[in-house]
Amino acid sequence: MVITVENAERIEPESIRTAMNSPYWKHEIKQAAQAELDVMNNYNVFARVILPKGRKPIQWVFKCKFENGVFAKWKARMCAKGYSL
């Protein structure tokens, strides 16, 4: 499968589960997610804790990155949505 700027939105997985079940991109997406975790661990960005009842966990967002209109790599980001203190 070829990734182009035009079809990137349709290819980008909407969840980590979808990404890990992809026969095409599983390995590359896993590497992108691990790279993001490594950077966050190096900077002590977060600590792992038990999720309280009624709270939502962080979510992964995966995007295709292009250079000069050609697919270059997968980018993974962790996002906190709907949280409160």
C-alpha positions in Angstrom: 0.0 0.0 0.0 1.4 3.4 -1.0 0.8 6.4 1.3 0.1 9.6 -0.5 -1.0 13.1 0.8 -4.4 12.4 -0.6 -5.1 9.1 1.1 -3.2 9.7 4.4 -6.3 10.7 6.4 -8.0 7.4 5.5 -5.0 5.3 6.4 -4.1 6.9 9.8 -5.3 4.6 12.5 -7.8 6.0 15.1 -6.6 3.9 18.0 -3.6 1.9 19.2 -5.7 -1.2 18.8 -6.4 -0.4 15.2 -2.7 0.4 14.6 -1.5 -2.9 16.1 -3.9 -4.9 13.9 -2.8 -3.2 10.7 -1.1 -5.8 8.4 0.7 -3.0 6.6 2.0 -0.6 9.2 2.1 -2.5 12.5 6.0 -2.5 12.8 6.5 1.1 11.8 3.7 2.4 14.1 5.0 0.4 17.0 8.5 1.9 16.5 6.9 5.4 16.4 5.0 4.8 19.6 8.1 3.4 21.3 10.1 6.4 20.2 7.5 8.8 21.8 7.5 6.8 25.0 11.3 6.8 25.2 11.4 10.6 24.8 8.8 11.1 27.4 10.6 8.8 29.8 13.9 10.6 29.3 12.3 13.9 30.2 10.2 12.4 33.1 7.0 13.8 31.5 4.7 11.4 33.3 4.4 8.7 35.9 2.4 5.5 35.5 -0.4 5.2 38.1 -3.6 3.2 38.6 -6.4 4.9 36.6 -9.2 6.0 39.0 -12.7 4.9 38.3 -14.5 7.1 35.9 -11.4 8.6 34.3 -10.3 8.2 30.7 -6.8 7.0 29.8 -4.5 8.9 27.5 -5.0 8.2 23.8 -2.6 7.7 21.0 -2.7 9.8 17.8 -0.9 8.6 14.7 -0.1 10.8 11.7 1.7 10.3 8.4 4.6 12.7 7.9 5.6 13.8 4.4 8.7 15.4 2.9 8.2 17.1 -0.5 4.9 15.2 -0.9 6.5 11.8 -0.3 5.8 9.7 2.8 8.7 9.9 5.2 7.6 8.3 8.5 4.9 7.7 11.0 4.6 10.1 14.0 3.0 9.0 17.3 1.7 11.3 20.0 0.1 10.7 23.4 -2.9 13.0 24.1 -4.9 13.5 27.3 -8.5 14.2 26.5 -11.3 15.1 28.9 -9.2 15.2 32.0 -9.7 17.2 35.1 -7.7 17.9 38.3 
